[in-house]
Amino acid sequence: MAEERDVAELREKLARAAQLLLYKHHMQPGAKAWELKRALGRDYEQILNLLDAEFDKLGLQVKRVSEGEASSDSDRYYATLRGHPRVTEARTFGWRIDDMAMLTVALAHILSKQGKAPLKEVERMLEEKFPRWRIESTLDRFIRRGYLSEDDEGLLYVGWRARAEIDQRTLLGLLLGKEEKPSEAEAEPKVETTKVEEPQRD
């Protein structure tokens, strides 16, 4: 009986963890470490590892986005795709082809400039291929969704969500015409951690 209660409690915690990560209840997706600790207990990281193994069967994974060197209660966990979606799949998630192209070009330009580039410079570069009214609204949406971030001086940086969802090394490799194969360790189900660095001010 005790074993059955333990199994039932574990299933309940897994369900609660999935709800917290999958259902939006903040402006940003997922849940912070302190929320998960409060809802699941001190062993919340073990619960998330079990959930990640279940998510693996569905092509999803649990990601942890950290703002510092060490883990803290402000770290954010959320569910994202495992691997790289096809273009047709991305379109079913609400992404337009030209939106994906704009984000790719903007990120590539920012990364080529050591992680920061003036907003006006990115806009001028995009104007060579896209209408201005589309550029302004799309970049603003990327900023609001966390794929890009902008400081008070009008400089664009790679946003927290792009750092978590987009493999920057693979992106640059694809743009340069060579794709790296994931290692066996990267292919194993596990909760991945992405460090989100604060934009540096000059």
KESE-418898 format. One line per 10 residues: number of its first residue (from 1); their letters; for each residue x, y, z of C-alpha. Coordinates in Angstrom, 2 decimals, padded with zeros to 5 digits. Layout:
NUM> A> X Y Z ~ ...
***
This chain:
1> MAEERDVAEL> 000.00 000.00 000.00 ~ 002.79 002.37 000.89 ~ 004.45 001.68 -002.46 ~ 001.19 002.38 -004.29 ~ 000.85 005.70 -002.44 ~ 004.41 006.62 -003.43 ~ 003.71 005.83 -007.08 ~ 000.46 007.82 -007.00 ~ 002.25 010.77 -005.37 ~ 005.01 010.65 -007.99
11> REKLARAAQL> 002.46 010.63 -010.83 ~ 000.68 013.57 -009.25 ~ 003.94 015.53 -009.01 ~ 004.83 014.71 -012.62 ~ 001.41 015.94 -013.73 ~ 001.76 019.12 -011.67 ~ 005.26 019.77 -013.07 ~ 003.98 019.33 -016.65 ~ 001.14 021.77 -015.97 ~ 003.51 024.39 -014.59
21> LLYKHHMQPG> 005.84 024.11 -017.59 ~ 003.28 023.76 -020.38 ~ 000.46 026.10 -019.39 ~ 001.23 029.79 -019.54 ~ 000.51 031.56 -016.25 ~ 003.02 034.41 -016.57 ~ 004.09 036.81 -019.30 ~ 006.99 034.39 -019.87 ~ 006.59 030.63 -020.39 ~ 007.50 028.02 -017.80
31> AKAWELKRAL> 008.05 028.37 -014.08 ~ 010.83 029.57 -011.81 ~ 012.76 027.25 -009.51 ~ 011.14 028.63 -006.37 ~ 007.67 027.99 -007.81 ~ 008.56 024.40 -008.65 ~ 010.14 023.87 -005.23 ~ 006.98 025.16 -003.54 ~ 004.67 023.01 -005.69 ~ 006.77 019.81 -005.91
41> GRDYEQILNL> 009.06 019.87 -002.87 ~ 012.82 019.96 -002.46 ~ 013.30 017.07 -004.87 ~ 011.78 019.08 -007.74 ~ 014.91 018.63 -009.88 ~ 014.55 014.83 -009.73 ~ 010.89 015.21 -010.72 ~ 011.93 017.38 -013.67 ~ 014.50 014.79 -014.78 ~ 011.78 012.13 -014.78
51> LDAEFDKLGL> 009.46 014.48 -016.66 ~ 012.22 015.16 -019.19 ~ 012.48 011.42 -019.84 ~ 008.71 011.31 -020.46 ~ 008.89 014.41 -022.66 ~ 011.59 012.72 -024.74 ~ 008.97 010.28 -026.05 ~ 007.00 013.27 -027.34 ~ 009.95 015.11 -028.91 ~ 010.09 017.67 -026.09
61> QVKRVSEGEA> 012.60 018.49 -023.37 ~ 012.86 020.43 -020.12 ~ 015.22 023.38 -020.33 ~ 016.64 025.45 -017.46 ~ 017.58 029.05 -018.19 ~ 020.05 030.44 -015.67 ~ 021.11 034.05 -015.21 ~ 024.25 033.25 -013.23 ~ 027.08 030.77 -012.80 ~ 025.29 028.73 -010.11
71> SSDSDRYYAT> 021.74 027.50 -009.72 ~ 019.36 029.85 -007.97 ~ 015.67 030.14 -007.17 ~ 015.31 032.65 -010.03 ~ 016.30 030.08 -012.69 ~ 013.46 029.41 -015.12 ~ 012.40 025.97 -016.35 ~ 010.18 025.44 -019.37 ~ 009.35 022.92 -022.08 ~ 010.71 023.26 -025.59
81> LRGHPRVTEA> 011.27 021.10 -028.64 ~ 014.02 018.51 -028.62 ~ 016.15 018.89 -031.72 ~ 015.46 021.11 -034.70 ~ 011.93 021.37 -036.14 ~ 011.34 021.23 -039.88 ~ 010.17 024.38 -041.62 ~ 006.71 022.86 -042.09 ~ 006.51 022.12 -038.35 ~ 007.60 025.64 -037.43
91> RTFGWRIDDM> 004.81 027.04 -039.58 ~ 002.24 025.07 -037.60 ~ 003.52 026.81 -034.45 ~ 002.53 030.18 -035.88 ~ 005.85 031.14 -037.47 ~ 005.84 032.75 -040.93 ~ 008.72 031.94 -043.26 ~ 009.70 035.61 -043.53 ~ 009.58 035.97 -039.72 ~ 011.99 033.06 -039.34
101> AMLTVALAHI> 014.23 034.59 -041.99 ~ 014.24 037.96 -040.22 ~ 015.09 036.41 -036.85 ~ 017.86 034.31 -038.42 ~ 019.40 037.32 -040.16 ~ 019.11 039.52 -037.05 ~ 020.67 036.89 -034.77 ~ 023.47 036.12 -037.24 ~ 024.31 039.82 -037.53 ~ 024.27 040.32 -033.76
111> LSKQGKAPLK> 026.47 037.26 -033.18 ~ 028.92 038.44 -035.86 ~ 029.24 041.73 -033.92 ~ 030.31 040.05 -030.67 ~ 026.78 039.81 -029.34 ~ 025.44 043.33 -029.84 ~ 024.43 045.54 -032.74 ~ 022.56 048.86 -033.11 ~ 018.84 048.42 -033.78 ~ 019.00 050.92 -036.66
121> EVERMLEEKF> 021.82 048.93 -038.26 ~ 019.80 045.70 -038.11 ~ 016.76 047.51 -039.52 ~ 018.78 048.92 -042.45 ~ 020.15 045.48 -043.27 ~ 016.67 043.90 -043.22 ~ 015.26 046.69 -045.40 ~ 017.22 045.25 -048.32 ~ 014.81 042.27 -048.38 ~ 011.70 043.21 -046.40
131> PRWRIESTLD> 009.27 046.16 -046.25 ~ 009.97 048.61 -043.42 ~ 006.52 048.31 -041.82 ~ 007.02 044.55 -041.47 ~ 010.50 044.97 -040.02 ~ 009.49 047.34 -037.22 ~ 006.51 045.29 -036.05 ~ 008.37 041.97 -036.31 ~ 011.46 043.13 -034.40 ~ 009.19 044.58 -031.72
141> RFIRRGYLSE> 007.45 041.21 -031.42 ~ 010.81 039.40 -031.15 ~ 011.78 041.74 -028.31 ~ 008.48 041.22 -026.48 ~ 008.77 037.44 -026.79 ~ 012.36 037.37 -025.54 ~ 014.15 036.35 -028.74 ~ 015.90 039.71 -028.86 ~ 016.57 042.30 -026.16 ~ 017.18 046.03 -026.49
151> DDEGLLYVGW> 018.92 048.35 -024.05 ~ 018.41 052.06 -023.41 ~ 021.09 052.94 -025.99 ~ 019.26 051.19 -028.85 ~ 021.57 048.18 -028.99 ~ 020.14 044.75 -029.76 ~ 021.31 041.60 -027.98 ~ 020.44 037.92 -028.23 ~ 017.41 037.49 -025.95 ~ 017.03 034.92 -023.18
161> RARAEIDQRT> 014.60 032.84 -025.21 ~ 016.87 032.68 -028.24 ~ 019.75 031.61 -025.98 ~ 017.58 028.82 -024.60 ~ 015.83 027.63 -027.77 ~ 018.40 028.24 -030.51 ~ 021.75 026.49 -030.75 ~ 023.91 029.47 -031.73 ~ 026.87 027.34 -032.77 ~ 024.68 025.22 -035.04
171> LLGLLLGKEE> 023.04 028.36 -036.47 ~ 026.39 029.87 -037.40 ~ 027.56 026.53 -038.75 ~ 024.50 026.28 -041.01 ~ 025.04 029.83 -042.25 ~ 028.65 028.96 -043.01 ~ 027.57 025.77 -044.78 ~ 028.58 023.15 -042.22 ~ 026.42 021.46 -039.60 ~ 027.82 019.85 -036.48
181> KPSEAEAEPK> 026.51 016.42 -035.47 ~ 025.25 016.23 -031.88 ~ 027.33 014.09 -029.57 ~ 025.92 010.99 -027.90 ~ 025.87 012.81 -024.57 ~ 023.74 015.59 -026.04 ~ 021.30 013.03 -027.44 ~ 020.55 011.53 -023.99 ~ 017.42 012.83 -022.21 ~ 018.39 015.31 -019.50
191> VETTKVEEPQ> 017.44 018.72 -018.24 ~ 019.65 021.13 -020.16 ~ 020.89 024.40 -018.73 ~ 021.40 027.61 -020.65 ~ 023.13 030.54 -019.04 ~ 021.58 033.87 -019.88 ~ 024.07 036.68 -019.59 ~ 023.03 040.20 -018.86 ~ 023.86 042.67 -021.67 ~ 027.12 044.43 -020.98
201> RD> 027.07 048.18 -020.99 ~ 029.94 050.02 -022.60
***
